[in-house]
């Protein structure tokens, strides 16, 4: 059982910044995210996309923003449960919440902050009839442990940054053979990554198969073979150990929809006084909430997190009085005292 002051569901920028604001009030946090790394969409989907609405930065890459946030919260030593989704949130008799993931990991805290962005991300799966038969048996939609592919024959599909970056990494990271399949001849990823993939293909380190797509899967207890259809050169069969179809992730509320929260158009209704939900002790910040005048900006999520932890403090320490100070006072740490 993991015990903390605030359980943060979602480790995107808003969830990470919550750790900082909570840390200033001496509140401990533990973050849960379905993705294998912190940072949410900024880290997994578009790490090289420039962001323009972060104060003090005319422009900053999404991945760099995540790196900076991780450095900012390091002094507060948050905990992380990554690569797992929250299945259940239950209010206990002692007033705390029990939060259980899809792998059975249990967490408890008096406050839950939902910072899930657009919700749980589900992989976009190719329309192949027997694809479910090989999930976790040769098919992975997210790379959680690159060592898994060492000395293996790996085929990746996709044309974005994730497919390009992992193809480069695995080609240099110990895979026996790396192939990249893309339905077009041009890629939508970062130009630098595209250039590197093209160079590694020219050097024979990556087998590049463009204007093609995987249309069939063969195997027994484990995936053994892909059927790839090429537009002009016909079908081929490729013997492999792993296939990584990296076509991005689609958001959905997932289990959040069953937690008794007031929801409008796939967003959680909140009170703008402190971004609390209709369930006392549960808050929602960032893109996942809704209220009159809502703007889905990281900047706004940071503001919501700041006000939310002020209210959370009163739940965690009902007998303490918060003495808020500017972050330039006392080394940036706010204080509290007995009533």
C-alpha contacts under 8 A as a table, 3 or more apart, distances in Angstrom:
res1	aa1	res2	aa2	distance
1	X	105	X	7.34
1	X	106	X	5.10
1	X	107	X	5.47
1	X	108	X	7.12
2	X	106	X	6.33
2	X	107	X	4.50
2	X	108	X	6.19
3	X	107	X	5.88
3	X	108	X	4.98
3	X	109	X	5.97
4	X	7	X	6.85
4	X	28	X	5.80
4	X	29	X	5.92
4	X	30	X	6.49
4	X	107	X	7.86
4	X	108	X	6.55
4	X	109	X	5.26
5	X	27	X	5.90
5	X	28	X	5.16
5	X	29	X	5.91
5	X	109	X	5.17
5	X	110	X	6.17
5	X	111	X	6.45
5	X	316	X	6.52
6	X	27	X	7.29
6	X	28	X	6.39
6	X	29	X	4.82
6	X	30	X	6.49
6	X	109	X	5.74
6	X	110	X	6.75
6	X	111	X	4.87
6	X	112	X	5.62
6	X	113	X	6.87
6	X	312	X	7.95
7	X	29	X	5.87
7	X	30	X	5.07
7	X	31	X	5.96
7	X	32	X	7.56
7	X	107	X	7.64
7	X	108	X	7.46
7	X	109	X	6.22
7	X	111	X	6.37
7	X	112	X	4.82
7	X	113	X	6.13
8	X	11	X	7.37
8	X	15	X	6.31
8	X	29	X	6.88
8	X	30	X	6.02
8	X	31	X	4.62
8	X	32	X	6.28
8	X	112	X	5.99
8	X	113	X	4.76
8	X	114	X	5.89
8	X	115	X	6.56
9	X	15	X	7.45
9	X	31	X	5.84
9	X	32	X	4.98
9	X	33	X	6.27
9	X	86	X	7.65
9	X	112	X	7.44
9	X	113	X	6.18
9	X	114	X	4.80
9	X	115	X	5.57
9	X	116	X	5.96
10	X	15	X	5.76
10	X	31	X	6.44
10	X	32	X	5.70
10	X	33	X	4.87
10	X	34	X	7.80
10	X	40	X	7.31
10	X	114	X	6.58
10	X	115	X	4.85
10	X	116	X	4.34
10	X	117	X	7.13
11	X	14	X	7.43
11	X	15	X	4.87
11	X	16	X	5.78
11	X	31	X	5.96
11	X	32	X	6.53
11	X	33	X	5.63
11	X	38	X	5.23
11	X	39	X	5.64
11	X	40	X	5.88
11	X	115	X	7.29
11	X	116	X	7.49
12	X	15	X	5.28
12	X	16	X	6.12
12	X	38	X	6.36
12	X	39	X	4.18
12	X	40	X	4.01
12	X	41	X	6.93
12	X	42	X	7.25
12	X	66	X	7.95
12	X	115	X	7.37
12	X	116	X	7.39
12	X	117	X	7.16
13	X	16	X	5.10
13	X	17	X	6.06
13	X	39	X	5.87
13	X	40	X	7.10
13	X	42	X	7.77
13	X	65	X	7.89
13	X	66	X	6.49
13	X	69	X	7.22
13	X	298	X	7.14
14	X	17	X	5.15
14	X	18	X	6.17
14	X	115	X	6.35
14	X	285	X	7.31
14	X	286	X	6.16
14	X	298	X	6.78
14	X	301	X	5.53
14	X	302	X	5.68
14	X	305	X	6.84
15	X	18	X	5.13
15	X	19	X	6.83
15	X	31	X	7.47
15	X	115	X	5.38
15	X	116	X	7.88
15	X	305	X	7.88
16	X	19	X	5.36
16	X	20	X	7.06
16	X	39	X	7.69
16	X	69	X	6.42
16	X	70	X	7.13
16	X	73	X	7.29
17	X	20	X	5.15
17	X	21	X	6.46
17	X	69	X	6.64
17	X	73	X	7.52
17	X	302	X	6.46
17	X	305	X	7.17
18	X	21	X	5.17
18	X	22	X	5.88
18	X	302	X	7.48
18	X	305	X	5.27
18	X	306	X	6.89
18	X	309	X	7.40
19	X	22	X	5.12
19	X	23	X	5.85
19	X	28	X	7.56
19	X	29	X	6.01
19	X	73	X	6.25
19	X	76	X	7.41
19	X	78	X	7.01
20	X	23	X	4.99
20	X	24	X	6.41
20	X	72	X	6.91
20	X	73	X	5.19
20	X	76	X	7.20
21	X	24	X	5.29
21	X	25	X	6.94
21	X	305	X	7.31
21	X	306	X	5.86
21	X	309	X	6.83
22	X	25	X	5.21
22	X	26	X	6.36
22	X	27	X	5.02
22	X	28	X	6.92
22	X	29	X	7.48
22	X	309	X	5.73
23	X	26	X	4.70
23	X	27	X	5.19
23	X	28	X	6.42
23	X	73	X	7.92
23	X	76	X	5.73
23	X	333	X	7.92
24	X	27	X	7.44
24	X	332	X	6.85
24	X	333	X	4.76
24	X	334	X	5.50
25	X	313	X	7.33
25	X	333	X	6.79
25	X	334	X	5.50
25	X	335	X	6.64
25	X	336	X	7.77
26	X	333	X	7.87
26	X	334	X	7.90
27	X	313	X	7.38
28	X	76	X	7.31
28	X	78	X	6.67
29	X	78	X	5.29
29	X	79	X	6.59
30	X	78	X	5.49
30	X	79	X	4.41
30	X	80	X	5.65
30	X	81	X	7.65
31	X	78	X	7.36
31	X	79	X	6.14
31	X	80	X	4.85
31	X	81	X	6.19
31	X	82	X	7.99
32	X	80	X	5.94
32	X	81	X	4.71
32	X	82	X	5.82
32	X	84	X	7.07
32	X	85	X	7.25
32	X	86	X	7.50
33	X	36	X	7.46
33	X	38	X	7.52
33	X	40	X	7.97
33	X	81	X	6.51
33	X	82	X	5.03
33	X	83	X	6.14
33	X	84	X	6.01
33	X	85	X	6.17
34	X	82	X	5.96
34	X	83	X	4.43
34	X	84	X	4.49
34	X	85	X	4.71
34	X	120	X	6.88
34	X	121	X	7.32
35	X	38	X	7.26
35	X	40	X	6.98
35	X	44	X	7.69
35	X	82	X	6.03
35	X	83	X	4.75
35	X	84	X	7.20
35	X	121	X	7.95
36	X	82	X	5.06
36	X	83	X	4.34
36	X	142	X	7.78
36	X	143	X	7.71
36	X	144	X	5.58
37	X	40	X	7.63
37	X	43	X	7.44
37	X	44	X	7.66
37	X	82	X	6.45
37	X	83	X	7.57
38	X	43	X	7.03
38	X	66	X	7.70
38	X	82	X	7.61
39	X	42	X	5.59
39	X	43	X	4.78
39	X	44	X	7.25
39	X	63	X	7.75
39	X	66	X	5.48
40	X	43	X	5.62
40	X	44	X	6.17
40	X	45	X	7.99
40	X	117	X	7.80
41	X	44	X	5.10
41	X	45	X	4.98
41	X	46	X	6.46
41	X	47	X	7.82
42	X	45	X	6.09
42	X	46	X	5.33
42	X	47	X	5.09
42	X	49	X	7.92
42	X	62	X	4.94
42	X	63	X	5.91
42	X	66	X	7.10
43	X	46	X	6.33
43	X	47	X	4.78
43	X	62	X	6.82
43	X	63	X	5.35
43	X	66	X	6.91
44	X	47	X	6.56
44	X	162	X	7.27
45	X	161	X	7.43
45	X	162	X	6.78
45	X	248	X	6.83
45	X	249	X	7.84
46	X	49	X	5.34
46	X	62	X	6.77
46	X	63	X	7.65
46	X	161	X	7.10
47	X	61	X	6.57
47	X	62	X	4.80
47	X	63	X	4.13
47	X	64	X	7.60
48	X	61	X	5.30
48	X	62	X	5.88
48	X	63	X	6.12
48	X	190	X	7.16
49	X	61	X	5.36
49	X	62	X	5.57
49	X	63	X	7.89
50	X	59	X	6.01
50	X	60	X	5.33
50	X	61	X	4.27
50	X	62	X	6.03
51	X	54	X	7.07
51	X	59	X	5.58
51	X	60	X	5.31
51	X	61	X	5.92
51	X	62	X	6.23
52	X	57	X	7.12
52	X	58	X	5.86
52	X	59	X	4.76
52	X	60	X	6.71
53	X	57	X	7.70
53	X	58	X	7.65
53	X	59	X	7.76
53	X	297	X	7.89
53	X	298	X	7.64
53	X	299	X	6.56
54	X	57	X	5.68
54	X	58	X	7.53
54	X	59	X	7.68
54	X	60	X	7.81
54	X	298	X	7.65
54	X	299	X	6.26
55	X	58	X	7.72
55	X	299	X	7.99
57	X	60	X	6.14
60	X	64	X	6.56
60	X	65	X	6.48
61	X	64	X	5.16
61	X	65	X	6.28
62	X	65	X	5.11
62	X	66	X	6.46
63	X	66	X	5.16
63	X	67	X	6.30
64	X	67	X	4.94
64	X	68	X	6.16
65	X	68	X	5.11
65	X	69	X	6.19
66	X	69	X	5.07
66	X	70	X	6.13
67	X	70	X	5.15
67	X	71	X	6.29
68	X	71	X	5.07
68	X	72	X	6.10
69	X	72	X	4.89
69	X	73	X	6.28
70	X	73	X	5.37
70	X	74	X	6.09
71	X	74	X	5.24
72	X	75	X	7.27
73	X	76	X	5.54
73	X	77	X	6.99
73	X	78	X	7.50
74	X	77	X	5.38
74	X	78	X	7.40
81	X	84	X	6.74
83	X	144	X	7.60
84	X	101	X	6.05
84	X	102	X	6.19
84	X	103	X	6.76
85	X	101	X	5.29
85	X	102	X	5.60
85	X	120	X	7.55
86	X	89	X	7.64
86	X	99	X	6.87
86	X	100	X	5.83
86	X	101	X	4.15
86	X	102	X	6.08
86	X	255	X	7.24
87	X	99	X	7.75
87	X	100	X	5.89
87	X	101	X	5.09
87	X	102	X	5.43
87	X	255	X	5.84
88	X	98	X	7.75
88	X	99	X	5.71
88	X	100	X	5.17
88	X	101	X	6.84
88	X	255	X	7.44
88	X	259	X	7.65
89	X	97	X	6.60
89	X	98	X	5.70
89	X	99	X	4.62
89	X	100	X	6.64
89	X	259	X	6.67
90	X	97	X	5.50
90	X	98	X	5.07
90	X	99	X	6.54
91	X	95	X	6.41
91	X	96	X	6.03
91	X	97	X	4.54
91	X	98	X	6.30
92	X	95	X	5.43
92	X	96	X	5.43
92	X	97	X	5.73
92	X	98	X	6.69
93	X	96	X	7.36
95	X	110	X	6.53
96	X	108	X	6.42
96	X	109	X	5.29
96	X	110	X	4.22
96	X	111	X	7.28
97	X	108	X	5.42
97	X	109	X	5.48
97	X	110	X	5.82
97	X	111	X	7.06
97	X	112	X	7.36
98	X	106	X	6.84
98	X	107	X	5.79
98	X	108	X	4.69
98	X	109	X	7.09
99	X	106	X	5.82
99	X	107	X	5.03
99	X	108	X	6.08
100	X	103	X	7.94
100	X	104	X	5.80
100	X	105	X	5.55
100	X	106	X	4.62
100	X	107	X	6.33
101	X	104	X	5.19
101	X	105	X	5.34
101	X	106	X	6.79
102	X	105	X	7.52
109	X	112	X	7.03
110	X	281	X	6.74
110	X	315	X	6.94
110	X	316	X	6.22
111	X	281	X	5.01
111	X	282	X	6.05
111	X	283	X	7.90
111	X	312	X	6.49
111	X	315	X	7.26
111	X	316	X	7.33
112	X	281	X	6.32
112	X	282	X	4.81
112	X	283	X	6.30
113	X	282	X	5.82
113	X	283	X	4.71
113	X	284	X	5.63
113	X	285	X	7.24
114	X	282	X	7.40
114	X	283	X	6.00
114	X	284	X	4.55
114	X	285	X	6.28
114	X	288	X	7.78
115	X	284	X	5.98
115	X	285	X	5.19
115	X	286	X	5.84
115	X	287	X	7.69
115	X	288	X	6.73
116	X	119	X	4.96
116	X	120	X	6.97
116	X	286	X	7.51
116	X	287	X	7.49
116	X	288	X	6.00
117	X	286	X	5.96
117	X	287	X	4.68
117	X	288	X	4.99
118	X	251	X	5.67
118	X	252	X	6.75
118	X	253	X	7.25
118	X	287	X	5.84
118	X	288	X	5.30
119	X	251	X	5.37
119	X	252	X	5.00
119	X	253	X	4.56
119	X	254	X	6.96
119	X	288	X	6.59
120	X	251	X	5.41
120	X	252	X	5.26
120	X	253	X	5.76
120	X	254	X	5.90
121	X	249	X	5.38
121	X	250	X	5.20
121	X	251	X	4.39
121	X	252	X	6.36
122	X	249	X	5.27
122	X	250	X	5.08
122	X	251	X	6.17
122	X	252	X	7.35
123	X	141	X	6.26
123	X	246	X	7.98
123	X	247	X	7.31
123	X	248	X	6.13
123	X	249	X	4.38
123	X	250	X	6.10
124	X	246	X	7.92
124	X	247	X	5.73
124	X	248	X	5.89
124	X	249	X	5.50
124	X	250	X	6.29
125	X	245	X	7.38
125	X	247	X	7.33
126	X	131	X	7.95
126	X	245	X	7.62
127	X	131	X	7.96
128	X	131	X	5.49
128	X	215	X	6.43
128	X	216	X	6.53
128	X	217	X	7.94
129	X	132	X	7.88
130	X	133	X	5.47
130	X	134	X	7.51
130	X	217	X	7.20
131	X	134	X	5.76
131	X	135	X	6.71
131	X	217	X	7.23
132	X	135	X	5.21
133	X	137	X	7.75
134	X	137	X	4.62
134	X	138	X	5.81
134	X	139	X	5.81
134	X	221	X	7.90
134	X	222	X	6.40
134	X	223	X	5.92
135	X	138	X	6.46
135	X	139	X	4.85
135	X	140	X	6.49
136	X	139	X	5.51
136	X	140	X	6.05
137	X	221	X	7.14
137	X	222	X	4.92
137	X	223	X	6.20
138	X	222	X	5.80
138	X	223	X	4.92
138	X	224	X	7.83
138	X	241	X	6.27
138	X	242	X	4.53
138	X	243	X	6.12
139	X	223	X	7.38
139	X	242	X	5.86
139	X	243	X	5.00
139	X	244	X	5.89
139	X	245	X	7.63
140	X	143	X	6.82
140	X	242	X	7.61
140	X	243	X	6.66
140	X	244	X	5.23
140	X	245	X	7.18
141	X	244	X	5.71
141	X	245	X	5.78
141	X	246	X	5.93
142	X	244	X	7.50
142	X	246	X	7.26
143	X	146	X	6.37
145	X	148	X	5.75
146	X	149	X	5.78
146	X	150	X	7.32
146	X	170	X	7.43
147	X	150	X	5.28
149	X	152	X	5.26
149	X	153	X	7.65
149	X	154	X	7.12
149	X	170	X	7.62
149	X	174	X	7.52
149	X	175	X	5.74
149	X	242	X	7.60
150	X	170	X	8.00
150	X	173	X	7.19
150	X	174	X	4.82
150	X	175	X	4.55
150	X	176	X	7.06
151	X	174	X	5.85
151	X	175	X	4.61
151	X	176	X	4.61
151	X	177	X	7.92
152	X	175	X	5.11
152	X	176	X	5.09
152	X	177	X	6.67
152	X	240	X	7.76
152	X	241	X	5.88
152	X	242	X	7.46
153	X	175	X	6.38
153	X	176	X	5.49
153	X	177	X	4.62
153	X	178	X	6.19
153	X	239	X	7.91
153	X	240	X	5.02
153	X	241	X	5.11
153	X	242	X	6.52
154	X	175	X	7.02
154	X	176	X	7.85
154	X	177	X	6.07
154	X	178	X	5.02
154	X	179	X	6.39
154	X	240	X	6.07
154	X	241	X	6.02
154	X	242	X	4.89
154	X	243	X	5.88
154	X	244	X	7.55
155	X	178	X	5.79
155	X	179	X	4.61
155	X	180	X	5.81
155	X	181	X	7.25
155	X	240	X	7.07
155	X	242	X	6.38
155	X	243	X	4.85
155	X	244	X	6.22
156	X	163	X	6.47
156	X	167	X	6.90
156	X	178	X	7.63
156	X	179	X	6.15
156	X	180	X	4.83
156	X	181	X	6.13
156	X	243	X	5.79
156	X	244	X	4.59
156	X	245	X	5.76
156	X	246	X	6.94
157	X	163	X	6.58
157	X	180	X	5.74
157	X	181	X	4.68
157	X	182	X	5.81
157	X	213	X	7.72
157	X	214	X	7.96
157	X	243	X	7.77
157	X	244	X	6.21
157	X	245	X	4.64
157	X	246	X	5.72
157	X	247	X	7.27
158	X	162	X	7.97
158	X	163	X	5.35
158	X	164	X	7.78
158	X	180	X	7.56
158	X	181	X	6.54
158	X	182	X	5.32
158	X	183	X	7.72
158	X	245	X	6.50
158	X	246	X	5.29
158	X	247	X	5.41
159	X	163	X	6.13
159	X	164	X	6.80
159	X	182	X	5.80
159	X	183	X	7.96
159	X	184	X	7.97
159	X	186	X	7.84
159	X	187	X	4.94
159	X	188	X	5.87
159	X	189	X	6.48
159	X	247	X	7.73
160	X	163	X	5.65
160	X	164	X	6.27
160	X	187	X	6.55
160	X	188	X	5.31
160	X	189	X	4.37
160	X	190	X	7.86
160	X	247	X	7.63
161	X	164	X	5.09
161	X	165	X	5.76
161	X	188	X	7.54
161	X	189	X	4.48
161	X	190	X	6.29
161	X	193	X	7.42
162	X	165	X	5.30
162	X	166	X	6.07
162	X	246	X	6.71
162	X	248	X	7.97
163	X	166	X	5.40
163	X	167	X	6.01
163	X	180	X	7.83
163	X	246	X	5.68
163	X	247	X	7.95
164	X	167	X	5.17
164	X	168	X	6.27
164	X	189	X	7.06
164	X	193	X	6.32
164	X	194	X	6.93
164	X	197	X	6.88
165	X	168	X	5.20
165	X	169	X	6.15
165	X	193	X	6.70
166	X	169	X	4.89
166	X	170	X	5.92
167	X	170	X	5.33
167	X	171	X	5.98
167	X	178	X	6.81
167	X	179	X	7.62
167	X	180	X	6.84
167	X	197	X	7.66
167	X	206	X	7.64
168	X	171	X	5.22
168	X	172	X	6.35
168	X	196	X	7.56
168	X	197	X	6.46
168	X	200	X	7.97
169	X	172	X	5.27
169	X	173	X	5.53
170	X	173	X	4.48
170	X	174	X	6.26
170	X	175	X	5.60
170	X	178	X	6.99
171	X	174	X	6.66
171	X	175	X	6.05
171	X	176	X	7.98
171	X	177	X	7.25
171	X	178	X	5.85
171	X	205	X	6.26
171	X	206	X	6.55
172	X	175	X	7.57
175	X	178	X	6.62
177	X	205	X	7.73
177	X	206	X	7.40
177	X	207	X	7.99
178	X	205	X	7.26
178	X	206	X	5.31
178	X	207	X	6.22
179	X	206	X	5.53
179	X	207	X	4.36
179	X	208	X	5.79
179	X	209	X	7.23
180	X	206	X	7.07
180	X	207	X	6.23
180	X	208	X	5.03
180	X	209	X	5.99
180	X	210	X	7.97
181	X	208	X	6.33
181	X	209	X	4.74
181	X	210	X	5.77
181	X	212	X	6.38
181	X	213	X	6.37
181	X	214	X	7.75
182	X	185	X	7.13
182	X	209	X	6.45
182	X	210	X	4.84
182	X	211	X	6.12
182	X	212	X	5.76
182	X	213	X	6.28
183	X	210	X	5.84
183	X	211	X	4.43
183	X	212	X	4.52
183	X	213	X	5.36
184	X	187	X	7.23
184	X	210	X	5.67
184	X	211	X	4.43
184	X	212	X	6.99
185	X	210	X	5.13
185	X	211	X	5.50
187	X	194	X	6.83
189	X	193	X	6.84
189	X	194	X	6.52
190	X	193	X	5.38
190	X	194	X	6.33
191	X	194	X	4.97
191	X	195	X	6.12
192	X	195	X	5.17
192	X	196	X	6.32
193	X	196	X	5.09
193	X	197	X	6.21
194	X	197	X	5.18
194	X	198	X	6.19
195	X	198	X	5.14
195	X	199	X	6.18
196	X	199	X	5.06
196	X	200	X	6.13
197	X	200	X	5.10
197	X	201	X	6.04
197	X	206	X	7.31
198	X	201	X	5.03
198	X	202	X	6.18
199	X	202	X	4.99
199	X	203	X	6.18
200	X	203	X	4.88
200	X	204	X	6.17
200	X	205	X	5.14
200	X	206	X	5.65
201	X	204	X	5.05
201	X	205	X	5.66
201	X	206	X	4.54
201	X	207	X	5.89
201	X	208	X	6.08
202	X	205	X	7.65
202	X	206	X	7.98
203	X	206	X	7.75
204	X	207	X	6.78
209	X	212	X	6.43
210	X	230	X	7.71
211	X	230	X	5.99
211	X	231	X	5.85
212	X	228	X	6.66
212	X	229	X	5.48
212	X	230	X	4.22
212	X	231	X	6.01
213	X	228	X	5.53
213	X	229	X	5.53
213	X	230	X	6.73
214	X	226	X	6.61
214	X	227	X	5.79
214	X	228	X	4.35
214	X	229	X	6.27
215	X	226	X	7.70
215	X	227	X	5.73
215	X	228	X	5.80
215	X	229	X	6.49
216	X	226	X	5.84
216	X	227	X	4.68
216	X	228	X	7.06
217	X	223	X	7.12
217	X	224	X	7.81
217	X	225	X	5.95
217	X	226	X	4.92
217	X	227	X	6.20
218	X	223	X	6.17
218	X	224	X	5.89
218	X	225	X	5.00
218	X	226	X	6.41
218	X	227	X	7.96
219	X	222	X	5.70
219	X	223	X	4.57
219	X	224	X	4.64
219	X	225	X	6.33
220	X	223	X	6.62
220	X	224	X	7.46
223	X	240	X	7.54
223	X	241	X	6.69
223	X	242	X	7.05
224	X	239	X	5.84
224	X	240	X	5.50
224	X	241	X	6.08
225	X	237	X	6.60
225	X	238	X	5.50
225	X	239	X	4.47
225	X	240	X	5.62
226	X	237	X	5.63
226	X	238	X	5.22
226	X	239	X	6.58
226	X	240	X	7.27
227	X	235	X	6.78
227	X	236	X	5.87
227	X	237	X	4.67
227	X	238	X	6.57
228	X	235	X	5.50
228	X	236	X	5.33
228	X	237	X	6.25
228	X	238	X	7.57
229	X	234	X	5.88
229	X	235	X	4.33
229	X	236	X	6.57
230	X	233	X	5.37
230	X	234	X	5.10
230	X	235	X	5.83
230	X	236	X	7.83
231	X	234	X	6.47
240	X	243	X	7.38
252	X	266	X	7.85
253	X	256	X	5.52
253	X	257	X	5.98
253	X	266	X	6.51
254	X	257	X	6.23
255	X	258	X	5.50
255	X	259	X	7.17
256	X	259	X	5.48
256	X	261	X	7.94
257	X	260	X	7.29
257	X	261	X	7.20
257	X	263	X	7.50
258	X	261	X	7.59
260	X	279	X	7.60
261	X	268	X	6.81
261	X	269	X	7.77
261	X	277	X	6.82
261	X	278	X	6.21
261	X	279	X	6.61
262	X	268	X	5.98
262	X	269	X	5.62
262	X	277	X	7.38
262	X	278	X	6.50
263	X	266	X	6.14
263	X	267	X	5.43
263	X	268	X	4.56
263	X	269	X	5.71
264	X	267	X	5.29
264	X	268	X	6.37
264	X	269	X	6.70
264	X	290	X	7.68
266	X	288	X	7.85
267	X	287	X	7.97
267	X	288	X	5.24
267	X	289	X	5.05
267	X	290	X	5.65
268	X	277	X	7.37
268	X	284	X	6.88
268	X	288	X	6.16
268	X	289	X	4.45
268	X	290	X	5.75
269	X	277	X	6.26
269	X	278	X	7.78
269	X	289	X	5.83
269	X	290	X	5.11
269	X	291	X	6.22
270	X	275	X	4.99
270	X	276	X	5.27
270	X	277	X	4.71
270	X	278	X	7.27
270	X	283	X	7.48
270	X	284	X	6.81
270	X	289	X	6.50
270	X	290	X	6.40
270	X	291	X	6.28
271	X	274	X	6.20
271	X	275	X	4.88
271	X	276	X	5.43
271	X	277	X	6.57
271	X	291	X	7.41
272	X	275	X	4.90
272	X	276	X	7.52
272	X	291	X	7.18
273	X	276	X	7.76
273	X	307	X	7.80
274	X	283	X	7.97
274	X	304	X	7.43
274	X	307	X	5.56
274	X	308	X	4.84
274	X	310	X	7.80
274	X	311	X	6.25
275	X	283	X	5.68
275	X	284	X	5.97
275	X	285	X	6.55
275	X	304	X	6.68
275	X	307	X	7.66
275	X	308	X	5.94
276	X	279	X	7.65
276	X	280	X	7.16
276	X	281	X	7.33
276	X	282	X	6.12
276	X	283	X	4.21
276	X	284	X	6.40
276	X	308	X	7.44
277	X	280	X	6.78
277	X	281	X	7.96
277	X	282	X	5.87
277	X	283	X	5.33
277	X	284	X	6.66
278	X	282	X	7.89
279	X	282	X	5.70
281	X	312	X	7.50
281	X	315	X	7.33
283	X	308	X	7.22
284	X	288	X	6.85
284	X	289	X	5.69
285	X	288	X	6.52
285	X	289	X	5.81
285	X	301	X	5.92
285	X	304	X	5.81
285	X	305	X	6.25
285	X	308	X	7.99
286	X	289	X	6.13
286	X	296	X	6.97
286	X	297	X	7.60
286	X	298	X	7.01
286	X	300	X	7.05
286	X	301	X	4.18
286	X	302	X	7.65
286	X	304	X	7.10
286	X	305	X	7.98
287	X	290	X	7.76
287	X	296	X	5.25
287	X	297	X	7.38
287	X	301	X	7.23
290	X	294	X	5.98
291	X	294	X	5.41
295	X	300	X	6.87
296	X	300	X	7.02
296	X	301	X	7.71
297	X	300	X	5.25
297	X	301	X	6.47
298	X	301	X	5.00
298	X	302	X	6.31
299	X	302	X	5.25
299	X	303	X	6.61
300	X	303	X	5.10
300	X	304	X	6.26
301	X	304	X	4.99
301	X	305	X	6.16
302	X	305	X	5.16
302	X	306	X	6.32
303	X	306	X	5.17
303	X	307	X	6.57
304	X	307	X	5.41
304	X	308	X	6.01
305	X	308	X	4.99
305	X	309	X	6.31
306	X	309	X	5.78
306	X	310	X	6.97
307	X	310	X	5.39
307	X	311	X	6.96
308	X	311	X	5.43
308	X	312	X	6.23
309	X	312	X	4.65
309	X	313	X	5.96
310	X	313	X	5.35
310	X	314	X	7.12
311	X	314	X	5.46
311	X	315	X	6.93
312	X	315	X	5.15
312	X	316	X	6.30
313	X	316	X	5.16
313	X	317	X	5.83
313	X	318	X	7.78
313	X	322	X	7.68
314	X	317	X	5.18
314	X	318	X	5.01
314	X	319	X	7.99
314	X	320	X	7.42
314	X	321	X	7.87
314	X	322	X	7.90
315	X	318	X	5.53
317	X	320	X	5.34
318	X	321	X	7.97
319	X	338	X	6.37
319	X	339	X	6.21
320	X	336	X	6.41
320	X	337	X	5.49
320	X	338	X	4.60
320	X	339	X	5.48
321	X	336	X	5.56
321	X	337	X	5.31
321	X	338	X	5.90
321	X	339	X	5.49
322	X	335	X	6.60
322	X	336	X	4.48
322	X	337	X	6.62
323	X	334	X	6.70
323	X	335	X	5.32
323	X	336	X	4.94
323	X	337	X	7.08
324	X	334	X	5.43
324	X	335	X	6.43
324	X	336	X	7.62
325	X	329	X	6.26
325	X	333	X	7.66
325	X	334	X	5.25
325	X	335	X	7.29
326	X	329	X	5.50
326	X	332	X	6.97
326	X	334	X	7.35
327	X	330	X	7.52
327	X	331	X	6.95
327	X	332	X	3.80
327	X	333	X	6.27
327	X	334	X	7.12
328	X	331	X	6.17
328	X	332	X	5.14
329	X	332	X	5.48
329	X	333	X	7.11
329	X	334	X	7.77
330	X	333	X	5.78
330	X	334	X	7.36
